[in-house]
Structure formats: structure tokens, C-alpha cells
Amino acid sequence: MDINDLRSITTVLGLLCFLGIVAWAYGKGSKKGFDEAANLPFAENDDQDATSKMSHPR
């Protein structure tokens, strides 16, 4: 086994990892979770006291 075999194995494992991530990201079950995560910055903050403490000038 020489360095070229190791490089080939690493390339194949990298491709398999990439394809696994793509399948997970575009799978049917992932859409709902990703949509919820995408809307988190727009969610209203119910704790007004915490935001007022963070926004005071120093």
C-alpha cells in the first residue's frame, strides 16, 4: 500500500461523506427543521427586560 492508495481511499471517503450530507440536507424530513431555524431571527422576544439590559450604552 503506497501513498496513492491512501489518497484514493481518502477521496472516496470524502465523496461518500459529501453525498451523505447532501442526502440529509435535501431529505423530506429536514425541511421542517430548517424552516424553523431560518425563522428564528424573526421570532419575537418575550423577555423585554433582557433586551433592555443588553441595549444600554457603556
Secondary structure, DSSP 8 states (H G I E B T S, - for coil): --HHHHHHHHHHHHHHHHHHHHHHHTSGGGHHHHHHHHTGGGS--S-HHHHHHHT---
